[in-house]
Amino acid sequence: MPAHPVLARAGEALRPALTLYLELHRDPEVSGEESRTAARFADRLAAVGLEVARGVGGHGVVGVLRNGPGPRVYLRAELDALPVEERTGLPYASGNGAMHACGHDLHLAAAAGAAELLAGGRGHWRGTLVVVGQPAEETLSGARAMLGDGLYERFGRPDVVLAQHAAPLPAGMVAHGTAHAPVTAASAALAVVVHGRGGHAATPHLTVDPVVTAASVITRLQTVVARETAPAEQVTLTVGTVRAGTAVNVVPDTAELGIGLRALTDASLDRFLAAVERVVRAECAASGCPVEPEITTVSRTPALWGDAAATRAVREAHIALHGPERVGTWPPSLASEDFPLYGDGGRALHGEAGVPLVYWMVGTASPRQWAASGGRLPPNHSPLFAPDVRTALPPAITALTAAALDRLDAADRPR
């Protein structure tokens, strides 16, 4: 089958997309601080002919390309990096204490490349393309901020929102979820403050030690997974941060815990959250804490379910692009995303029916990397995470472009 005329020009978009990737990888910015990243992405979208708005929901970028009547298709990519010290040894590695350890630089470069191809091929499709550079995905706050800042009211309600994510698969491969399971998990992050009564380490009987209470909370929380969750139910609980005290001879007044919860269904996450609150309050009561604990939900996102019909259609477009041997099935993952908010979350914020979502994984490993690793590559969020951009970026650009073309009206399609 001959290549679609828009996709046949993919080589023209590769060099500027690669330049953008290298700039972003060298100079990453963490959630909420993505000013330079946003400016680079916005400038690139403007250079290929999109009408660009900046500062949407923080550092968010929105590029719009109107091309006659037809569907409104959103492409979403993320701006933020992680507070991880890079140890890849790449010549373009970051040295500023942050790192694109989840592939967001690849997503942005692919979105910019797709925008260039679609802008240059306007004679072959009709509709409106909206390209979104979202801040603060890693803190699960950026999608809500952009929606709250009037994303759909200002730039039009989408007929579909498309996104892809880097994954430890061979480059040139894509993988879609199924209609029977979520692609990513529901998750929540909690901040817990345990209140004790501080004092001298020599007189512990005059204190209520919040560190001991926090330790009991941490230990007891493990039973929520081990003894309150069915063995077949996929959930995780991580106490990722513990902060207390300033000196070894002082019992502090407080101890702080950061707790992450993940579950494949929103109902499971609700039960999980209730169990965590019960354990925290019970352990504080058992310790005689003078003040009730503070339990704050810092962020929450629902499970990600792709629209069944749209996902089938995009999967077929990817099979036509890459061949059936390079299009796989992605099992449900306990990774989490705020991408679901563009669908059901958008409905909740705007009182309307949910927007269809399509989300797939793109491979990042060169044949040499894949063979050397035996299929066990450094995962996302690792300081060693190192996509092979030469082999990963071209198919990431064409996968996103093919998906957009499938959802837009073809110029010769009867209306």
Secondary structure, DSSP 8 states (H G I E B T S, - for coil): ----TTGGGHHHHHHHHHHHHHHHHHS--BTT--HHHHHHHHHHHHHTT-EEEEEETTTEEEEEEEESSS-EEEEEEE--BBS----S--TT---SS-B-TTSHHHHHHHHHHHHHHHHHTGGGEEEEEEEEEES-TTTT-HHHHHHHTTHHHHH---SEEEEEEEEEEETT-EEE--TTS-SBBEEEEEEEEEE-B-EETT-GGGSB-HHHHHHHHHHHHHHHHHHHS-TTS-EEEEEEEEEE-S-TTEE-SEEEEEEEEEESSHHHHHHHHHHHHHHHHHHHHHHT-SS--EEEEEEEE--B---HHHHHHHHHHHHHHH-GGGEEE----S-B-SGGGGTHHHHHHHTS----EEEEEEEEE-HHHHHHHTT----TT-TT----HHHHHHHHHHHHHHHHHHHSEETTS--
